[in-house]
Amino acid sequence: MATDTLKSTTGARGATGGLRRLLLDNGALTALIVLVIAMSALSGDFMTTDNLLNVGVQAAVTAILAFGVTFVIVSAGIDLSVGSVAALSATVLAWSATSQGVPVALAVVLAIATGIACGLVNGFLISYGKLPPFIATLAMLSVARGLSLVISQGSPIAFPDSVSHLGDTLGGWLPVPVLVMVVMGLLTAFVLGRTYIGRSMYAIGGNEEAARLSGLRVKKQKLAIYAFSGLFAAAAGIVLASRLSSAQPQAAQGYELDAIAAVVIGGASLAGGTGKASGTLIGALILAVLRNGLNLLSVSAFWQQVVIGVVIALAVLLDTLRRKAGATPVAAGASAGNRGRQAMTYGLAAVVAAAVVGGMSFLHNGSPAKDQKIGLSLSTLNNPFFVQIRSGAQAEAKRLGVDLTVTDAQNDASQQANQLQNFTSEGIGSIIVNPVDSDAAGPSVRSANKADIPVVGVDRGVNNAETAALVASDNVEGGRLGARALARKLGGKGTVVILQGQAGTSASRERGAGFAAGLKEYPGIRVVAKQPADFDRTKGLDVMTNLLQAHPDVDGVFAENDEMALGAVKALGAKAGTSVQVVGFDGTPDGLKAVADGTLYASVAQQPTQLGRIAVDNAVRAAEGRKVEKTVKVPVKVVTKENVAGFGG
């Protein structure tokens, strides 16, 4: 029967052969040690207690998801739905406990039941519906994410306080997510190594037909396997939402790929039959150490994706080398000697890690103060508006002679929470944050508050936390101005459609609320459709094309940013600027060019370069203890063809 441990069939002789065997059989652990040593050498902030706890917290959600995925991969399956199931489970908990008045304990049970139910549906489709695991779980990915958005109406839901404590610490230093990760890891190890279903997973993954002929009820076993995956996904979703103090309908996007990567890096084979809980934990820690260390080293988020992809490829290559070197599976119940050697291996790793901690602490002893270092976390850099904020911030930082580190949250509130925690553990002078979501940023900013690090909000505020200053345009007022401009252009009557931004983001909610308030002054204007296009030009094109099928005679379009507006212009073709008037938001270079060309009627223009410049100036002042204004408003302006030439941006 296949198993999760490997033993060489050829006895390696000599010290060199033994070392080679040790490295091959413990490739993931070796990689983690090397990575820790490298990061410690490159950054004096890495080997601090606070930062190491940070790494544990940031690995927790991925690790819990990956433990569930381990069951699936060991049995030669795949589960692409775990990220969406995590978001759905957390949303069910928050919605039932807050909106429906369900007791919190019962709400937690409902959330767990939701995850298990999703897993059972996956298992049923695969076992009895004969769907390939890739297709079945891909379908669940879409269904679960859609249900999460339906239940939440696209907006974050506050998490119950009693459950939010899962995101806190015990004794003021030990993070609860780390404890949950350890408990789930032990449960995974027990199931895989000590239970009938665990042994069945290895048998099914090794040879499903042989397992069936030997008497295993493969279909029922697969139901249980995918139910386990759903259970772990629900637990991960609850932990993630607890960290953010809110259930985010768009949370955990792409986490399924991180979970699969952690399992593969940890030594499991996608062909099935091998894998273990300790390897999965090491894989999740490798991903967390990489992201944390690269953040500390100010490596671009885009390059971080490249590095992580290379690491995954190297992990698979190492597995291939290990197999070519003669590694073969041993029995599921590994002998006491094998377990003893494995324990010695992990003990040696702990000794090496301890030595590194001491050595690197001495090496970086006396590092210079970080008062002149600033961290800037942007919600995304996949948007010209935020790229301009970065440009303004970098120019001002260069003028003032300060070190500015810029990170990209990629519209992921949990990833931004990790970045803010990294800044806090680094002990930098001040932090600038452009929140993905104002509520979700609160817990991380409160951690910075406790560390006496001033925080400056830019473009969007932070809720339930203290900020030294908020440098922002007024999104609500901008939406109101956009409504007035469009209504007046249409003569106070007609039909319009609205292209909304990414569901759950503060900017989309505020701009939409301002536009709705502004339209109340014009009862002759009727909104016939509202659809999200995620602040993306391509999605704006697709959504507008679809809306035109149902509303071919629409008179106007309001898009909550210029990128979607430009997509709408492309969909409208010759109608744009003639029979259909389009109003965008942000005043990006491409948007202003379209205004000048007459295809875009107007853009509610912010001044993103100024936002970045003023934010850095205020962050430096706050770090030096100088007085700053609590709110700095950068005015917005409706730019049309008549005044675009005089607008400086």
Phi and psi in degrees as a GROMACS rama.xvg file:
@    title "Ramachandran Plot"
@    xaxis  label "Phi"
@    yaxis  label "Psi"
@TYPE xy
-68.2702  159.75  ALA-2
-150.056  -174.051  THR-3
-102.615  8.41363  ASP-4
-122.247  154.256  THR-5
-124.556  143.228  LEU-6
-138.279  135.26  LYS-7
-68.7083  137.945  SER-8
-85.3429  -15.7394  THR-9
-116.146  128.383  THR-10
-73.876  111.878  GLY-11
-72.2943  133.675  ALA-12
-108.969  144.433  ARG-13
87.357  163.44  GLY-14
-64.0592  -40.4065  ALA-15
-64.3084  -44.0619  THR-16
-64.9638  -38.9362  GLY-17
-64.8206  -41.7311  GLY-18
-64.8656  -41.7638  LEU-19
-62.1321  -41.0616  ARG-20
-64.2669  -41.786  ARG-21
-62.2896  -43.7241  LEU-22
-66.9368  -40.6117  LEU-23
-68.4306  -41.3098  LEU-24
-77.2839  -13.9043  ASP-25
-131.373  48.193  ASN-26
-60.3214  -43.2591  GLY-27
-65.5551  -42.3892  ALA-28
-64.2913  -42.146  LEU-29
-60.0042  -43.9179  THR-30
-62.918  -39.5356  ALA-31
-64.3276  -43.7742  LEU-32
-62.7506  -45.9185  ILE-33
-60.84  -40.8597  VAL-34
-65.0655  -42.9519  LEU-35
-62.4494  -43.5049  VAL-36
-61.8032  -44.3042  ILE-37
-63.3125  -46.4471  ALA-38
-65.3675  -35.9035  MET-39
-65.9521  -37.8954  SER-40
-70.5488  -34.7678  ALA-41
-83.7993  -27.4251  LEU-42
-134.619  123.894  SER-43
-71.6512  -10.8006  GLY-44
-90.8549  -9.28066  ASP-45
-72.0761  -49.0204  PHE-46
-87.2395  50.35  MET-47
-108.205  154.6  THR-48
-58.919  -46.0851  THR-49
-59.6018  -42.0348  ASP-50
-71.9924  -36.9245  ASN-51
-65.146  -38.1553  LEU-52
-65.0727  -36.2478  LEU-53
-57.019  -46.4782  ASN-54
-59.3276  -41.8973  VAL-55
-62.0758  -43.7236  GLY-56
-64.2426  -42.8982  VAL-57
-70.6811  -24.8418  GLN-58
-82.4792  -18.7546  ALA-59
-59.0833  -52.8543  ALA-60
-63.9381  -45.5687  VAL-61
-61.1623  -42.1682  THR-62
-64.7143  -43.6082  ALA-63
-63.2122  -43.9966  ILE-64
-59.6327  -43.2018  LEU-65
-67.6559  -33.0552  ALA-66
-59.6333  -43.4674  PHE-67
-64.4441  -40.3099  GLY-68
-68.1472  -27.4276  VAL-69
-57.818  -43.7755  THR-70
-55.6535  -42.4415  PHE-71
-70.085  -45.3458  VAL-72
-69.9567  -37.5651  ILE-73
-57.945  -34.7617  VAL-74
-90.2929  17.9258  SER-75
67.8936  29.9822  ALA-76
-111.879  -169.492  GLY-77
-151.08  146.735  ILE-78
-135.569  105.56  ASP-79
-91.878  1.01089  LEU-80
-99.0013  -3.94297  SER-81
-62.2524  -36.6295  VAL-82
-63.0554  -45.6297  GLY-83
-68.3932  -37.8439  SER-84
-65.0088  -37.6939  VAL-85
-60.628  -45.9849  ALA-86
-64.6386  -41.7882  ALA-87
-64.1212  -43.7912  LEU-88
-61.8569  -44.9289  SER-89
-64.0989  -39.1582  ALA-90
-64.7938  -41.903  THR-91
-60.2852  -43.0163  VAL-92
-61.0489  -52.5612  LEU-93
-64.3457  -43.0143  ALA-94
-65.082  -45.8498  TRP-95
-69.0112  -35.5962  SER-96
-79.4137  -29.9457  ALA-97
-101.015  -53.9872  THR-98
-77.5714  -32.5393  SER-99
-103.686  -5.26991  GLN-100
70.222  21.212  GLY-101
-73.4532  137.711  VAL-102
-53.4438  142.649  PRO-103
-58.0987  -42.408  VAL-104
-59.052  -42.9394  ALA-105
-68.9829  -35.6108  LEU-106
-62.7391  -38.8261  ALA-107
-63.6951  -42.7505  VAL-108
-61.6786  -41.1832  VAL-109
-62.4308  -39.7562  LEU-110
-64.0459  -45.8039  ALA-111
-63.228  -42.393  ILE-112
-62.2757  -35.3483  ALA-113
-61.8722  -44.8351  THR-114
-62.9635  -44.4632  GLY-115
-63.8076  -41.2753  ILE-116
-61.2308  -42.6066  ALA-117
-61.6653  -41.4523  CYS-118
-64.2771  -40.4185  GLY-119
-64.3664  -38.2527  LEU-120
-62.4916  -44.7907  VAL-121
-57.3832  -48.4401  ASN-122
-62.4976  -39.3563  GLY-123
-65.0208  -45.4509  PHE-124
-61.8905  -35.1919  LEU-125
-79.1576  -45.7422  ILE-126
-77.3976  -47.6433  SER-127
-102.013  -28.9198  TYR-128
-86.6958  -9.18297  GLY-129
62.0676  23.7215  LYS-130
-78.8062  143.433  LEU-131
-61.3946  142.239  PRO-132
-53.8363  -36.6435  PRO-133
-59.7644  -46.2855  PHE-134
-70.9339  -45.753  ILE-135
-60.6574  -46.1347  ALA-136
-77.1112  -26.5767  THR-137
-65.7387  -39.6042  LEU-138
-63.8416  -42.6228  ALA-139
-65.2989  -34.0173  MET-140
-54.7444  -46.8043  LEU-141
-71.2154  -43.0743  SER-142
-63.8183  -47.5168  VAL-143
-64.4371  -41.5076  ALA-144
-65.6831  -41.4709  ARG-145
-63.2192  -42.6923  GLY-146
-63.7848  -37.1151  LEU-147
-61.3051  -42.0961  SER-148
-69.6058  -37.8665  LEU-149
-64.0017  -48.367  VAL-150
-63.2785  -41.8713  ILE-151
-87.9838  -7.42101  SER-152
58.2431  28.6497  GLN-153
79.6911  4.23595  GLY-154
-116.839  146.89  SER-155
-60.7417  148.959  PRO-156
-117.897  128.835  ILE-157
-58.3459  138.827  ALA-158
-87.8139  144.883  PHE-159
-58.16  137.772  PRO-160
-57.8802  -38.4554  ASP-161
-64.6264  -31.21  SER-162
-86.6609  -28.8134  VAL-163
-61.9914  -18.5133  SER-164
-64.5077  -16.911  HIS-165
-62.5957  -21.0079  LEU-166
-92.6205  1.71685  GLY-167
-90.6916  -163.673  ASP-168
-122.643  155.765  THR-169
-98.8324  130.914  LEU-170
68.5139  13.7271  GLY-171
78.9224  4.29024  GLY-172
-143.456  -30.0267  TRP-173
-93.19  112.422  LEU-174
-67.3832  132.825  PRO-175
-62.4107  -39.537  VAL-176
-55.4219  -33.5572  PRO-177
-67.2936  -41.0888  VAL-178
-63.0538  -43.1455  LEU-179
-62.0874  -41.3527  VAL-180
-59.4637  -44.5257  MET-181
-63.9322  -44.6431  VAL-182
-60.9264  -45.427  VAL-183
-66.8594  -32.8644  MET-184
-66.4141  -42.9969  GLY-185
-63.9143  -39.4174  LEU-186
-62.3639  -42.3282  LEU-187
-62.2659  -45.6687  THR-188
-61.8535  -39.651  ALA-189
-65.0913  -46.3748  PHE-190
-61.9524  -45.1537  VAL-191
-68.5052  -39.1451  LEU-192
-99.2058  -18.0746  GLY-193
-126.253  3.48525  ARG-194
-123.039  159.576  THR-195
-61.3711  -43.7012  TYR-196
-66.9153  -32.5971  ILE-197
-63.7354  -45.6437  GLY-198
-64.4335  -33.0755  ARG-199
-65.0674  -36.8381  SER-200
-59.2753  -45.8993  MET-201
-64.3873  -38.7248  TYR-202
-65.1388  -44.8933  ALA-203
-64.0849  -41.6934  ILE-204
-68.3874  -33.7172  GLY-205
-71.0971  -44.6133  GLY-206
-165.039  99.216  ASN-207
-62.6695  -40.463  GLU-208
-66.6616  -41.7014  GLU-209
-64.0275  -38.3194  ALA-210
-62.7522  -41.6883  ALA-211
-64.8019  -43.6094  ARG-212
-68.1691  -24.7379  LEU-213
-81.9625  -1.26112  SER-214
109.148  -1.29072  GLY-215
-71.9972  137.664  LEU-216
-85.5554  84.0359  ARG-217
-59.6834  -41.1948  VAL-218
-63.3933  -45.6707  LYS-219
-68.0859  -35.0384  LYS-220
-63.3384  -39.3038  GLN-221
-66.8394  -35.6799  LYS-222
-57.0193  -46.5352  LEU-223
-66.2603  -39.3008  ALA-224
-61.3769  -47.98  ILE-225
-73.0076  -27.3191  TYR-226
-65.2786  -40.0525  ALA-227
-59.2423  -43.9692  PHE-228
-60.5137  -42.9488  SER-229
-64.9071  -38.386  GLY-230
-60.5552  -47.6892  LEU-231
-66.6913  -35.5656  PHE-232
-62.9548  -41.4333  ALA-233
-62.7775  -42.4899  ALA-234
-62.0976  -41.8985  ALA-235
-64.0674  -40.5561  ALA-236
-62.7189  -39.6557  GLY-237
-66.4802  -42.2763  ILE-238
-63.6241  -43.5612  VAL-239
-62.9793  -47.1537  LEU-240
-64.2798  -32.8745  ALA-241
-64.5923  -39.0488  SER-242
-63.4543  -34.9616  ARG-243
-94.1188  -3.14272  LEU-244
58.6569  18.5994  SER-245
-161.933  150.488  SER-246
-88.6862  115.064  ALA-247
-98.1284  119.291  GLN-248
-61.5498  -22.8392  PRO-249
-100.107  10.986  GLN-250
-66.291  156.198  ALA-251
63.7488  22.562  ALA-252
-67.1623  128.588  GLN-253
83.205  -4.01697  GLY-254
-68.3722  -24.3789  TYR-255
-61.7618  -34.0884  GLU-256
-71.7397  -38.5811  LEU-257
-62.4755  -41.1397  ASP-258
-63.3356  -45.9554  ALA-259
-63.2076  -41.4345  ILE-260
-61.2533  -41.4376  ALA-261
-61.5784  -41.5901  ALA-262
-65.3763  -43.4686  VAL-263
-68.6646  -44.3843  VAL-264
-60.2453  -34.4983  ILE-265
-73.6905  1.30304  GLY-266
108.642  -2.73267  GLY-267
-75.4224  154.261  ALA-268
-105.187  135.107  SER-269
-66.9649  -13.9902  LEU-270
-79.0867  -9.80872  ALA-271
93.2627  166.139  GLY-272
93.655  -18.5946  GLY-273
-133.261  153.619  THR-274
144.81  149.388  GLY-275
-151.034  158.935  LYS-276
-63.991  -42.0187  ALA-277
-63.3188  -39.4501  SER-278
-63.6525  -41.6819  GLY-279
-62.0534  -42.4899  THR-280
-60.7179  -43.6342  LEU-281
-63.2501  -40.2262  ILE-282
-61.3073  -43.0409  GLY-283
-65.0997  -38.6918  ALA-284
-66.0374  -36.9024  LEU-285
-61.1125  -45.8419  ILE-286
-62.5633  -42.1321  LEU-287
-66.9957  -42.1607  ALA-288
-63.4752  -41.8939  VAL-289
-58.5032  -51.6506  LEU-290
-65.3514  -43.2016  ARG-291
-62.819  -49.3576  ASN-292
-64.5287  -40.916  GLY-293
-67.4379  -33.2215  LEU-294
-62.3474  -45.8465  ASN-295
-63.845  -29.8666  LEU-296
-89.5502  5.35558  LEU-297
62.3473  32.4506  SER-298
-79.3455  136.236  VAL-299
-54.8818  142.055  SER-300
-59.8917  -30.5739  ALA-301
-66.6749  -42.1473  PHE-302
-70.0499  -28.6463  TRP-303
-59.8629  -40.4964  GLN-304
-63.1271  -38.753  GLN-305
-62.778  -46.6154  VAL-306
-61.8475  -44.9092  VAL-307
-64.4958  -38.9512  ILE-308
-61.2109  -41.026  GLY-309
-64.0172  -40.9067  VAL-310
-62.0158  -42.4506  VAL-311
-62.2533  -43.8856  ILE-312
-62.2941  -41.8163  ALA-313
-65.3757  -35.3063  LEU-314
-62.8225  -42.2585  ALA-315
-67.441  -38.9965  VAL-316
-62.7788  -40.4108  LEU-317
-62.4662  -39.8035  LEU-318
-62.3108  -39.6925  ASP-319
-63.8777  -43.8995  THR-320
-62.5375  -40.5373  LEU-321
-60.7987  -41.8423  ARG-322
-69.6342  -39.2476  ARG-323
-67.0029  -25.5922  LYS-324
-77.7213  -3.88081  ALA-325
108.788  15.5241  GLY-326
-75.6152  133.86  ALA-327
-133.806  152.884  THR-328
-67.2865  149.735  PRO-329
-116.682  176.995  VAL-330
-61.965  153.71  ALA-331
-59.0098  -44.2197  ALA-332
-84.6136  84.9311  GLY-333
-57.7837  146.27  ALA-334
-67.6129  163.202  SER-335
-61.4776  -35.0639  ALA-336
-63.4288  -43.0551  GLY-337
-62.732  -43.7185  ASN-338
-63.8811  -36.0384  ARG-339
-65.7083  -42.1497  GLY-340
-65.2787  -37.4236  ARG-341
-65.1047  -41.5766  GLN-342
-61.9293  -39.852  ALA-343
-63.5804  -38.0993  MET-344
-61.2092  -47.6195  THR-345
-67.4808  -33.9015  TYR-346
-64.1865  -42.7662  GLY-347
-61.8829  -39.9633  LEU-348
-62.2453  -39.8245  ALA-349
-64.2688  -40.7702  ALA-350
-63.3228  -43.9548  VAL-351
-61.315  -44.0722  VAL-352
-61.8723  -41.408  ALA-353
-63.3277  -40.5022  ALA-354
-63.5072  -39.1476  ALA-355
-63.4883  -43.0967  VAL-356
-55.7921  -48.7242  VAL-357
-65.3672  -45.8552  GLY-358
-64.2434  -44.5482  GLY-359
-71.9302  -32.0984  MET-360
-62.7445  -40.58  SER-361
-67.7435  -40.3761  PHE-362
-61.1204  -40.147  LEU-363
-98.2221  10.4945  HIS-364
-61.9453  133.726  ASN-365
83.1187  24.8627  GLY-366
-62.2299  147.853  SER-367
-65.0897  156.543  PRO-368
-64.1351  155.204  ALA-369
-105.561  20.608  LYS-370
-59.4765  -29.6805  ASP-371
-100.518  25.3637  GLN-372
-117.502  131.696  LYS-373
-123.951  140.082  ILE-374
-107.117  135.108  GLY-375
-123.119  115.181  LEU-376
-105.824  112.194  SER-377
-97.3469  147.006  LEU-378
-63.8295  -33.8014  SER-379
-163.472  153.122  THR-380
-114.845  13.2851  LEU-381
-96.9155  42.6545  ASN-382
-159.871  127.122  ASN-383
-56.9774  -31.6517  PRO-384
-60.4247  -47.1667  PHE-385
-76.5026  -26.8537  PHE-386
-63.3239  -38.1546  VAL-387
-68.8109  -36.4261  GLN-388
-59.823  -45.4113  ILE-389
-60.6137  -42.9698  ARG-390
-61.6865  -44.2715  SER-391
-63.8353  -40.1628  GLY-392
-65.6999  -43.7397  ALA-393
-65.5011  -38.8027  GLN-394
-64.2252  -42.39  ALA-395
-69.8102  -38.2517  GLU-396
-62.4716  -40.1259  ALA-397
-65.288  -40.0772  LYS-398
-64.1076  -37.9058  ARG-399
-87.2999  -7.78631  LEU-400
73.6071  33.1795  GLY-401
-111.27  157.551  VAL-402
-91.171  118.236  ASP-403
-111.773  123.961  LEU-404
-105.752  124.191  THR-405
-111.492  130.276  VAL-406
-121.573  156.942  THR-407
-118.348  115.742  ASP-408
-80.6447  -9.73103  ALA-409
53.8259  40.1186  GLN-410
57.4477  29.3204  ASN-411
-116.546  111.029  ASP-412
-62.199  -35.7037  ALA-413
-71.6912  -36.7289  SER-414
-65.5799  -37.3158  GLN-415
-66.4902  -37.6126  GLN-416
-59.2516  -40.8344  ALA-417
-62.6442  -43.5949  ASN-418
-63.365  -41.4455  GLN-419
-66.4966  -37.8148  LEU-420
-65.6815  -37.2896  GLN-421
-62.0386  -44.0743  ASN-422
-59.4881  -41.9059  PHE-423
-65.7762  -46.1777  THR-424
-67.5754  -25.7042  SER-425
-72.0457  -20.2564  GLU-426
69.2277  37.9052  GLY-427
-75.2604  172.209  ILE-428
-67.6925  -42.7514  GLY-429
-159.866  163.004  SER-430
-125.988  138.058  ILE-431
-113.895  130.223  ILE-432
-130.259  132.587  VAL-433
-109.535  93.7365  ASN-434
-64.8332  139.185  PRO-435
-63.0897  -44.5655  VAL-436
-141.832  133.385  ASP-437
-64.5967  -35.8332  SER-438
-73.8009  -44.2562  ASP-439
-65.7866  -27.3571  ALA-440
-75.6808  -16.7585  ALA-441
-54.6353  -53.2745  GLY-442
-58.0824  -41.7301  PRO-443
-68.3603  -37.5078  SER-444
-68.734  -34.9232  VAL-445
-62.9575  -35.4411  ARG-446
-62.9208  -39.9426  SER-447
-65.468  -37.6574  ALA-448
-57.9708  -45.1452  ASN-449
-63.5738  -30.6607  LYS-450
-86.4007  6.55057  ALA-451
59.7067  35.1614  ASP-452
-102.258  117.549  ILE-453
-66.5385  142.147  PRO-454
-121.648  133.384  VAL-455
-115.264  125.092  VAL-456
-85.5603  142.909  GLY-457
-130.315  130.272  VAL-458
73.7734  -39.1627  ASP-459
-135.631  145.961  ARG-460
-83.0441  172.653  GLY-461
-116.026  128.736  VAL-462
-91.5024  147.696  ASN-463
59.3126  36.3925  ASN-464
-157.563  163.592  ALA-465
-95.3717  126.666  GLU-466
-119.525  140.87  THR-467
-67.0456  -33.9334  ALA-468
-159.463  155.793  ALA-469
-123.741  117.539  LEU-470
-106.661  110.195  VAL-471
-155.726  154.458  ALA-472
-84.933  161.114  SER-473
-91.984  100.275  ASP-474
-64.1265  -38.0491  ASN-475
-65.4877  -45.9684  VAL-476
-64.3435  -37.5238  GLU-477
-62.2641  -42.438  GLY-478
-61.8384  -39.2641  GLY-479
-65.0796  -42.1901  ARG-480
-65.1281  -37.631  LEU-481
-63.7366  -39.3611  GLY-482
-63.8114  -44.5515  ALA-483
-64.1352  -42.6464  ARG-484
-62.6376  -44.4014  ALA-485
-68.1397  -42.4694  LEU-486
-63.542  -42.3325  ALA-487
-66.2793  -39.0322  ARG-488
-63.3631  -34.0611  LYS-489
-85.4276  1.51954  LEU-490
73.949  22.7298  GLY-491
80.7686  7.61778  GLY-492
-150.479  153.273  LYS-493
137.803  -177.114  GLY-494
-116.387  142.003  THR-495
-134.348  156.326  VAL-496
-118.705  155.322  VAL-497
-120.654  127.899  ILE-498
-98.5264  112.001  LEU-499
-88.7884  156.545  GLN-500
-78.7437  -164.741  GLY-501
-66.362  130.302  GLN-502
-57.1829  134.566  ALA-503
92.9402  -11.9385  GLY-504
-82.6571  148.023  THR-505
-61.8235  -42.389  SER-506
-60.2184  -42.8493  ALA-507
-64.4437  -44.7579  SER-508
-62.2572  -45.3019  ARG-509
-70.0842  -42.7466  GLU-510
-66.9082  -40.1768  ARG-511
-64.5357  -39.7714  GLY-512
-65.6687  -40.7959  ALA-513
-65.1733  -40.7345  GLY-514
-64.2582  -43.1376  PHE-515
-62.3365  -40.2466  ALA-516
-66.123  -39.4896  ALA-517
-66.7559  -35.381  GLY-518
-70.3079  -19.9824  LEU-519
-61.7474  -21.8735  LYS-520
-77.277  -9.65845  GLU-521
-130.006  81.1209  TYR-522
-62.4979  -17.1209  PRO-523
-78.8003  -8.41142  GLY-524
-95.0978  128.997  ILE-525
-121.713  127.91  ARG-526
-84.5962  117.66  VAL-527
-98.6974  -15.0619  VAL-528
-162.674  145.545  ALA-529
-136.528  125.09  LYS-530
-141.491  139.563  GLN-531
-75.0284  140.822  PRO-532
-129.86  14.0788  ALA-533
59.8019  29.9292  ASP-534
61.6589  20.5674  PHE-535
-114.396  135.844  ASP-536
-65.5456  -43.7598  ARG-537
-63.5817  -42.7305  THR-538
-68.1497  -33.6815  LYS-539
-60.8823  -41.6683  GLY-540
-61.8267  -48.4001  LEU-541
-65.8529  -45.755  ASP-542
-65.4673  -41.5556  VAL-543
-66.1386  -38.7684  MET-544
-59.7837  -42.3929  THR-545
-66.816  -42.5606  ASN-546
-64.0783  -32.1901  LEU-547
-67.0814  -22.7856  LEU-548
-67.4811  -36.8814  GLN-549
-89.9629  -25.7506  ALA-550
-133.853  68.4194  HIS-551
-67.5736  -20.0631  PRO-552
-103.406  23.5349  ASP-553
-61.3473  145.852  VAL-554
-100.241  -24.8566  ASP-555
-152.134  159.487  GLY-556
-134.885  131.434  VAL-557
-114.657  121.231  PHE-558
-111.524  137.645  ALA-559
-77.8054  1.26258  GLU-560
-156.805  167.809  ASN-561
-68.9393  -31.0417  ASP-562
-60.8682  -46.9921  GLU-563
-67.1632  -36.5799  MET-564
-61.3283  -40.8317  ALA-565
-68.9887  -33.9593  LEU-566
-63.9781  -40.4055  GLY-567
-64.4002  -40.3414  ALA-568
-59.0275  -42.2247  VAL-569
-63.5663  -40.8034  LYS-570
-67.1768  -35.8198  ALA-571
-74.9887  -26.504  LEU-572
62.0333  -127.571  GLY-573
-66.9968  -18.1125  ALA-574
-70.822  -27.1503  LYS-575
-63.6514  122.65  ALA-576
85.6956  -6.02305  GLY-577
-114.728  -81.0382  THR-578
-87.8047  -16.9218  SER-579
-126.752  126.115  VAL-580
-99.7418  132.877  GLN-581
-118.513  131.693  VAL-582
-119.625  128.67  VAL-583
-108.446  -166.417  GLY-584
-150.505  134.567  PHE-585
122.749  -34.6915  ASP-586
69.2249  42.1864  GLY-587
-72.4822  162.141  THR-588
-54.7059  -44.6107  PRO-589
-65.478  -37.3418  ASP-590
-65.1661  -43.5334  GLY-591
-67.0055  -34.5221  LEU-592
-64.2522  -41.4253  LYS-593
-65.2141  -34.7551  ALA-594
-63.4202  -44.645  VAL-595
-63.7502  -34.3936  ALA-596
-77.9904  -15.3271  ASP-597
91.4449  -1.72425  GLY-598
-79.8978  -30.4826  THR-599
-105.924  121.769  LEU-600
-65.7353  -44.8075  TYR-601
-157.252  157.993  ALA-602
-132.282  131.866  SER-603
-78.0427  97.5992  VAL-604
-87.1055  123.943  ALA-605
-91.4329  -178.036  GLN-606
-125.298  76.1678  GLN-607
-60.3344  -36.4154  PRO-608
-62.1644  -40.0307  THR-609
-66.5414  -38.4029  GLN-610
-57.3903  -47.5074  LEU-611
-64.0297  -42.4683  GLY-612
-63.7535  -47.7489  ARG-613
-67.9622  -35.4907  ILE-614
-62.3733  -44.5962  ALA-615
-64.3137  -42.991  VAL-616
-58.3685  -44.3514  ASP-617
-70.1201  -34.7567  ASN-618
-65.4121  -40.4632  ALA-619
-65.3676  -43.6914  VAL-620
-59.8002  -44.7756  ARG-621
-64.9176  -39.8844  ALA-622
-63.6813  -32.3169  ALA-623
-87.0899  1.16415  GLU-624
79.9372  13.0845  GLY-625
-85.4302  159.349  ARG-626
-71.8455  137.803  LYS-627
-130.666  152.543  VAL-628
-71.9855  139.351  GLU-629
-64.7499  -37.8348  LYS-630
-133.442  125.986  THR-631
-118.254  108.969  VAL-632
-94.1106  123.057  LYS-633
-98.1147  117.76  VAL-634
-64.7613  147.56  PRO-635
-99.6425  159.639  VAL-636
-147.647  135.784  LYS-637
-79.6882  116.233  VAL-638
-104.626  122.471  VAL-639
-119.599  -177.583  THR-640
-61.36  -28.1442  LYS-641
-70.7876  -31.3333  GLU-642
-121.233  5.8817  ASN-643
-64.7189  -32.0346  VAL-644
-63.657  -29.5319  ALA-645
-94.6307  4.03144  GLY-646
-90.7454  125.662  PHE-647
-86.7184  -15.6801  GLY-648
